[in-house]
Amino acid sequence: MSAPTPASAAASRVAHRATFFRQSGWMMLATVIGGMLMWSVHLLSRAIPASEYGTLITLFAVVNLIPTMPLQMVFTQQTAQALATGREAQLAGLLRWTAVAMLVAWALGTLVVESLHGAIGRNWHLVNPAALPGMLVVILLSLAWPVFAGLLQGQQTFLWLGWCSILNGAGRIGAAVLIVFAWHGQATGIMVAVAAGLLLACGLGAWQTRPLWGAVAAPFDHAILRGQVLPLMLGFGATQFLFCADTAFVNAYFGAERTAPYGAAGTLSRALLWLVLPLAGVLFPKLVHSHAKAEKSGLLGVSLLITGTLAGLGLLGLWLLGPWLVLIFPAGYRSDILAVLPWYAGAMIPLALGNLLVNDLLARSRFRVVPALMVVAVGYGLALSRWHTSPTMVLQLLGGFNLLLLVVCVWFAWRDGKSKVQAPNSKV
């Protein structure tokens, strides 16, 4: 076979980028639509008491601590790598092992929660004791969904991954409206609606990935768990902790009623991430595939530019339109939302950029960054436990540690690039 000419190589790069932007555009659209549908649940805050809405925010925060992002990234990486190297049978074996491990872990966790039911209810200020069982069902589905999402993402079936996101949101808001207005449900009922949306997404994801999980399984190398899965779980887990831990701390220190406006500001601010996270989601499996085949991608720089631009425009929009956006929430929340919204929105910018660099480093198995990410996450948790005199201070800590995350990722990316440049010279 003849070597590719410069013209054909250039045409291939153009086609590669065109595919990347087309897929990223669809995922942005699907993520925004799905995110808006899921976010619409917060409009029901007008129909339930403030204490119930605070409880709902707390339950959401606890569910968000489930390592959904690490799980999805693990299976994205394993799927992309398996398809690039012809190890589909080993992937099926890993999937079966994971399913059993998840069910056992969930069952043990359920026993612990039920044994501490009373203490958890008092600490989380839960009015309805049925909220915990509802949360546990959502947690089980939240463990299953990232597996199917990772399979879809890893095989780069972004069309159906986008539709799963939309169905998740549509099922959630549709069931929530029915439960709240027809059956007068509150926080617990809305958690049932969340489970309904997740069930729809899991069902479609399972159908579209059945050739992968339904394949004849072969034993997988358990060294993969230590060498690849564990670093990915820890690295993305540290990033996810920075995404969502603050709300649980605010509820523990300030109570459900003050958590409600804080959570509303967080919902508006995290909408910035709807615009930019799809870029990282599309980029990650492509980087894994390129790394497995020792190919160059060249997409990171463009992705960073687009991420920074979109996040900056979103931040400006929130600052300018904040007084009008808060009108969708009850009048009693609005002043508190506006007080923390600029801090919250500003904290999302370094997180969005840092997340993209984390995806790049971990996709290329640059796991030296993982201990540093864990130090940042642990430091953030310790800082929140000591300095929390106001929700604004919590957000100042969040912004500071998100900036530290970005600096750490830039440092490791720079070191990685420098070592690539110096490596050929060392052989001379």
C-alpha positions as CSV (number, residue, x, y, z in Angstrom):
1,M,0.0,0.0,0.0
2,S,1.4,3.4,-1.0
3,A,2.1,6.0,1.7
4,P,-0.5,8.8,2.0
5,T,0.4,12.0,0.1
6,P,0.5,15.4,1.9
7,A,-2.7,16.3,0.1
8,S,-4.5,13.2,1.2
9,A,-3.3,13.6,4.7
10,A,-4.5,17.2,4.8
11,A,-7.9,16.1,3.4
12,S,-8.1,13.4,6.1
13,R,-7.4,15.9,8.9
14,V,-10.1,18.3,7.5
15,A,-12.6,15.4,7.4
16,H,-11.6,14.3,10.9
17,R,-12.2,17.8,12.2
18,A,-15.5,18.2,10.3
19,T,-16.7,15.0,11.9
20,F,-15.6,16.2,15.3
21,F,-17.4,19.5,15.0
22,R,-20.6,17.8,13.6
23,Q,-20.7,15.4,16.5
24,S,-19.8,18.1,19.0
25,G,-22.6,20.3,17.7
26,W,-25.1,17.5,18.0
27,M,-24.0,16.7,21.5
28,M,-24.1,20.3,22.5
29,L,-27.7,20.6,21.2
30,A,-28.7,17.3,22.8
31,T,-27.1,18.2,26.1
32,V,-28.7,21.6,26.2
33,I,-32.1,20.2,25.4
34,G,-31.8,17.3,27.8
35,G,-30.3,19.6,30.4
36,M,-33.1,22.1,30.1
37,L,-35.7,19.4,30.4
38,M,-34.0,18.0,33.5
39,W,-33.5,21.5,34.9
40,S,-37.2,22.2,34.3
41,V,-37.9,20.1,37.4
42,H,-36.7,23.1,39.5
43,L,-39.6,25.1,38.2
44,L,-41.8,22.9,40.4
45,S,-40.2,24.6,43.4
46,R,-43.2,27.0,43.2
47,A,-45.5,24.1,43.7
48,I,-43.8,22.5,46.8
49,P,-42.8,24.0,50.2
50,A,-39.3,25.5,50.5
51,S,-38.3,22.8,53.0
52,E,-39.3,20.1,50.5
53,Y,-37.4,21.9,47.7
54,G,-34.3,22.1,50.0
55,T,-34.7,18.3,50.6
56,L,-34.9,17.7,46.9
57,I,-31.7,19.7,46.3
58,T,-30.0,17.7,49.1
59,L,-31.1,14.4,47.5
60,F,-29.8,15.6,44.1
61,A,-26.5,16.5,45.7
62,V,-26.1,13.1,47.3
63,V,-26.9,11.3,44.0
64,N,-24.4,13.6,42.2
65,L,-21.7,12.2,44.5
66,I,-22.2,8.8,42.9
67,P,-19.1,8.4,40.6
68,T,-21.2,8.6,37.4
69,M,-18.6,10.6,35.5
70,P,-15.7,8.3,36.4
71,L,-17.7,5.2,35.6
72,Q,-18.7,6.7,32.2
73,M,-15.2,7.7,31.4
74,V,-13.8,4.3,32.4
75,F,-16.2,2.5,30.0
76,T,-15.6,5.1,27.3
77,Q,-11.9,4.4,27.5
78,Q,-12.2,0.7,27.7
79,T,-14.7,0.6,24.8
80,A,-12.7,2.8,22.6
81,Q,-9.5,0.9,23.4
82,A,-11.2,-2.5,22.9
83,L,-12.6,-1.5,19.5
84,A,-9.2,-0.1,18.4
85,T,-7.4,-3.3,19.4
86,G,-10.0,-6.0,18.8
87,R,-10.6,-6.9,22.4
88,E,-14.4,-6.9,22.4
89,A,-14.7,-10.3,24.2
90,Q,-12.5,-9.0,27.1
91,L,-14.7,-5.9,27.2
92,A,-17.8,-8.1,27.6
93,G,-16.1,-10.0,30.4
94,L,-15.4,-6.7,32.2
95,L,-19.0,-5.6,31.8
96,R,-20.3,-8.8,33.4
97,W,-17.8,-8.5,36.3
98,T,-18.8,-4.8,36.8
99,A,-22.6,-5.6,36.8
100,V,-22.1,-8.1,39.6
101,A,-19.8,-5.8,41.6
102,M,-22.2,-2.9,41.3
103,L,-25.2,-4.9,42.5
104,V,-23.3,-6.2,45.5
105,A,-22.0,-2.7,46.4
106,W,-25.5,-1.2,46.0
107,A,-27.0,-3.9,48.2
108,L,-24.4,-3.3,50.9
109,G,-24.9,0.4,50.7
110,T,-28.7,0.0,51.0
111,L,-28.3,-2.1,54.2
112,V,-26.1,0.7,55.7
113,V,-28.5,3.4,54.8
114,E,-31.5,1.6,56.1
115,S,-29.6,0.8,59.4
116,L,-28.8,4.6,59.8
117,H,-32.2,5.7,58.5
118,G,-33.1,7.9,61.5
119,A,-29.7,9.6,61.9
120,I,-29.5,10.4,58.1
121,G,-33.0,11.8,58.1
122,R,-32.2,14.1,61.0
123,N,-28.8,15.2,59.6
124,W,-30.3,15.9,56.1
125,H,-33.4,17.6,57.5
126,L,-35.7,15.1,55.7
127,V,-39.4,15.6,56.3
128,N,-40.6,12.5,54.5
129,P,-38.9,9.2,55.5
130,A,-39.8,7.7,52.1
131,A,-37.3,10.0,50.5
132,L,-34.4,7.7,51.2
133,P,-35.8,4.6,49.5
134,G,-36.6,6.7,46.5
135,M,-33.0,8.0,46.5
136,L,-31.6,4.5,46.6
137,V,-33.5,3.5,43.5
138,V,-32.1,6.5,41.7
139,I,-28.6,5.6,42.9
140,L,-29.0,2.1,41.4
141,L,-30.1,3.5,38.0
142,S,-27.3,6.2,38.3
143,L,-24.8,3.4,38.5
144,A,-26.2,1.6,35.5
145,W,-26.6,4.6,33.2
146,P,-22.9,5.7,33.0
147,V,-22.0,2.1,31.9
148,F,-24.4,2.3,28.9
149,A,-23.4,6.0,28.3
150,G,-19.7,5.0,28.3
151,L,-20.3,2.2,25.8
152,L,-22.2,4.6,23.5
153,Q,-19.5,7.2,23.9
154,G,-16.6,4.8,23.4
155,Q,-18.1,3.4,20.2
156,Q,-18.7,7.0,19.2
157,T,-22.5,6.5,18.7
158,F,-23.1,10.1,19.6
159,L,-26.5,10.2,17.8
160,W,-28.1,7.8,20.3
161,L,-26.1,9.1,23.2
162,G,-27.7,12.5,22.5
163,W,-31.2,11.0,22.3
164,C,-30.6,9.2,25.6
165,S,-29.9,12.5,27.2
166,I,-33.0,14.0,25.8
167,L,-35.2,11.1,26.8
168,N,-33.7,11.2,30.3
169,G,-34.8,14.8,30.7
170,A,-38.2,14.4,29.0
171,G,-39.0,11.4,31.2
172,R,-38.0,13.2,34.3
173,I,-40.0,16.4,33.8
174,G,-43.0,14.6,32.3
175,A,-43.3,12.2,35.3
176,A,-42.6,15.0,37.8
177,V,-45.4,17.2,36.5
178,L,-47.8,14.3,36.6
179,I,-46.7,13.3,40.2
180,V,-46.7,16.9,41.6
181,F,-50.0,18.2,40.1
182,A,-52.0,15.0,39.7
183,W,-50.9,13.1,42.8
184,H,-49.7,16.1,45.0
185,G,-46.2,14.5,45.3
186,Q,-43.3,16.5,46.6
187,A,-39.5,15.8,46.9
188,T,-40.0,12.0,47.1
189,G,-42.3,12.0,44.2
190,I,-39.9,14.0,42.1
191,M,-37.2,11.5,42.9
192,V,-39.5,8.8,41.4
193,A,-39.7,10.9,38.3
194,V,-35.9,11.1,38.2
195,A,-35.8,7.3,38.3
196,A,-38.3,7.2,35.4
197,G,-36.1,9.4,33.2
198,L,-33.0,7.3,34.0
199,L,-34.9,4.1,33.2
200,L,-35.8,5.4,29.7
201,A,-32.2,6.4,29.1
202,C,-30.8,3.0,30.3
203,G,-33.3,1.1,28.2
204,L,-32.4,2.9,25.0
205,G,-28.7,2.7,25.9
206,A,-28.9,-1.0,26.5
207,W,-30.6,-1.6,23.2
208,Q,-28.1,0.4,21.2
209,T,-25.0,-1.3,22.8
210,R,-26.3,-4.9,22.9
211,P,-23.6,-6.2,20.5
212,L,-21.0,-5.1,23.1
213,W,-22.5,-6.4,26.4
214,G,-24.2,-9.4,24.7
215,A,-21.0,-10.7,23.1
216,V,-19.4,-13.9,24.1
217,A,-17.3,-13.0,27.1
218,A,-13.6,-13.8,27.6
219,P,-11.6,-13.5,30.8
220,F,-10.2,-10.0,31.1
221,D,-6.8,-9.1,32.5
222,H,-7.5,-8.0,36.1
223,A,-4.3,-5.9,36.0
224,I,-6.5,-3.5,33.9
225,L,-8.4,-2.7,37.1
226,R,-5.2,-1.5,38.8
227,G,-3.4,-0.1,35.8
228,Q,-6.2,1.7,34.0
229,V,-9.6,1.6,35.7
230,L,-8.4,2.7,39.2
231,P,-6.5,5.7,37.9
232,L,-9.4,6.8,35.8
233,M,-11.9,6.4,38.7
234,L,-9.7,8.4,41.0
235,G,-8.9,11.1,38.5
236,F,-12.4,11.7,37.3
237,G,-13.7,11.1,40.8
238,A,-11.6,14.0,42.1
239,T,-13.0,16.2,39.3
240,Q,-16.6,15.2,40.0
241,F,-16.1,16.0,43.7
242,L,-15.3,19.6,42.7
243,F,-18.4,19.6,40.5
244,C,-20.9,18.8,43.1
245,A,-19.7,18.5,46.7
246,D,-20.5,22.1,47.7
247,T,-24.2,21.6,47.8
248,A,-24.1,18.8,50.3
249,F,-21.8,20.8,52.5
250,V,-24.1,23.9,52.3
251,N,-27.1,21.7,53.4
252,A,-25.2,20.2,56.3
253,Y,-24.1,23.6,57.6
254,F,-27.0,25.9,56.7
255,G,-30.1,23.7,56.5
256,A,-32.5,22.8,53.7
257,E,-34.2,26.2,53.4
258,R,-30.9,28.1,52.7
259,T,-29.8,25.2,50.4
260,A,-32.8,25.9,48.2
261,P,-31.7,29.3,46.8
262,Y,-28.0,28.1,46.8
263,G,-29.0,25.1,44.7
264,A,-31.1,27.3,42.3
265,A,-28.0,29.5,41.7
266,G,-26.0,26.3,41.2
267,T,-28.5,25.0,38.6
268,L,-28.2,28.2,36.6
269,S,-24.4,28.3,36.8
270,R,-23.9,24.7,35.9
271,A,-25.9,25.4,32.7
272,L,-22.6,26.9,31.5
273,L,-21.2,23.4,31.5
274,W,-24.0,22.2,29.2
275,L,-22.4,24.2,26.5
276,V,-18.8,22.9,26.9
277,L,-18.9,19.4,28.4
278,P,-20.0,17.8,25.2
279,L,-16.7,18.9,23.6
280,A,-14.8,16.9,26.2
281,G,-17.2,14.0,25.8
282,V,-16.6,13.8,22.0
283,L,-12.9,14.5,22.3
284,F,-12.2,11.8,24.9
285,P,-12.9,8.6,22.9
286,K,-11.1,10.0,19.9
287,L,-8.0,10.7,22.0
288,V,-8.2,7.2,23.4
289,H,-8.5,5.7,19.9
290,S,-5.7,7.8,18.6
291,H,-3.4,6.9,21.5
292,A,-4.1,3.2,21.2
293,K,-3.1,3.4,17.5
294,A,-0.2,5.8,18.1
295,E,-1.9,8.5,15.9
296,K,-2.0,12.2,16.3
297,S,-5.3,14.0,16.9
298,G,-4.6,17.8,17.0
299,L,-8.1,18.6,18.4
300,L,-7.2,19.7,21.9
301,G,-6.2,23.3,21.1
302,V,-9.3,24.0,19.1
303,S,-11.4,22.4,21.9
304,L,-9.8,24.6,24.5
305,L,-10.4,27.8,22.4
306,I,-14.1,26.9,21.9
307,T,-14.6,25.9,25.5
308,G,-13.1,29.1,26.8
309,T,-15.1,31.3,24.4
310,L,-18.5,29.6,25.0
311,A,-18.0,29.5,28.8
312,G,-17.0,33.2,28.8
313,L,-20.1,34.1,26.8
314,G,-22.3,32.1,29.1
315,L,-20.8,33.8,32.1
316,L,-21.4,37.2,30.7
317,G,-25.0,36.2,29.9
318,L,-25.6,35.0,33.4
319,W,-24.2,38.3,34.9
320,L,-26.4,40.4,32.6
321,L,-29.6,38.3,32.6
322,G,-29.4,37.0,36.2
323,P,-32.1,39.5,37.5
324,W,-34.6,38.2,34.9
325,L,-33.6,34.5,35.1
326,V,-34.3,34.3,38.8
327,L,-37.9,35.3,38.2
328,I,-38.7,31.7,37.5
329,F,-38.0,30.9,41.1
330,P,-40.2,31.8,44.1
331,A,-39.9,35.4,45.2
332,G,-38.4,34.5,48.6
333,Y,-35.3,32.9,46.9
334,R,-34.4,35.6,44.4
335,S,-32.3,38.0,46.5
336,D,-30.3,35.0,47.9
337,I,-29.8,33.6,44.4
338,L,-28.5,36.9,43.1
339,A,-26.1,37.3,46.0
340,V,-24.2,34.1,45.1
341,L,-24.9,33.8,41.4
342,P,-21.8,35.8,40.2
343,W,-19.5,33.7,42.5
344,Y,-21.0,30.5,41.3
345,A,-20.9,31.3,37.6
346,G,-17.3,32.5,37.9
347,A,-16.2,29.3,39.6
348,M,-17.4,27.2,36.6
349,I,-15.0,28.7,34.1
350,P,-11.7,27.2,35.4
351,L,-13.6,24.0,36.1
352,A,-14.7,23.7,32.5
353,L,-11.2,24.3,31.2
354,G,-9.6,22.0,33.8
355,N,-12.1,19.3,33.0
356,L,-11.1,19.4,29.3
357,L,-7.4,19.0,30.2
358,V,-8.2,16.2,32.6
359,N,-10.0,14.4,29.8
360,D,-6.9,14.9,27.5
361,L,-4.4,13.7,30.1
362,L,-6.3,10.6,31.2
363,A,-7.3,9.7,27.6
364,R,-3.6,9.4,26.8
365,S,-2.9,7.4,30.0
366,R,-1.0,10.3,31.6
367,F,-1.8,9.0,35.1
368,R,0.9,11.0,36.9
369,V,-1.7,13.8,37.2
370,V,-4.0,11.6,39.3
371,P,-2.3,12.0,42.7
372,A,-2.2,15.8,42.2
373,L,-6.0,15.8,41.4
374,M,-6.7,13.8,44.5
375,V,-4.7,16.2,46.6
376,V,-6.7,19.1,45.2
377,A,-10.0,17.3,45.9
378,V,-9.0,16.3,49.5
379,G,-7.8,19.9,50.2
380,Y,-11.1,21.2,48.9
381,G,-13.1,19.0,51.2
382,L,-10.9,19.9,54.2
383,A,-11.2,23.6,53.4
384,L,-15.0,23.3,53.2
385,S,-15.1,21.6,56.6
386,R,-13.2,24.4,58.2
387,W,-14.2,27.6,56.5
388,H,-18.0,27.9,55.8
389,T,-19.2,31.0,57.5
390,S,-21.5,31.8,54.5
391,P,-22.6,30.3,51.2
392,T,-20.5,33.0,49.5
393,M,-17.4,31.7,51.3
394,V,-18.1,28.2,50.1
395,L,-18.2,29.5,46.6
396,Q,-15.0,31.4,47.0
397,L,-13.3,28.2,48.1
398,L,-14.9,26.4,45.1
399,G,-13.6,29.0,42.7
400,G,-10.1,28.9,44.3
401,F,-9.8,25.2,44.1
402,N,-11.2,25.0,40.6
403,L,-8.5,27.5,39.6
404,L,-5.9,25.3,41.3
405,L,-7.3,22.3,39.4
406,L,-6.7,24.2,36.1
407,V,-3.2,25.2,37.1
408,V,-2.3,21.6,38.0
409,C,-3.7,20.3,34.7
410,V,-1.8,23.0,32.7
411,W,1.4,22.1,34.5
412,F,1.1,18.4,33.7
413,A,0.1,19.1,30.1
414,W,3.1,21.4,29.7
415,R,5.4,18.8,31.2
416,D,4.0,16.2,28.9
417,G,4.5,18.4,25.9
418,K,8.0,19.3,26.9
419,S,9.0,15.6,27.4
420,K,7.7,14.8,23.9
421,V,9.9,17.5,22.4
422,Q,13.0,16.5,24.4
423,A,12.6,12.7,23.9
424,P,13.9,12.6,20.3
425,N,16.9,14.8,21.2
426,S,17.8,12.4,24.0
427,K,18.5,9.6,21.4
428,V,20.9,11.7,19.4
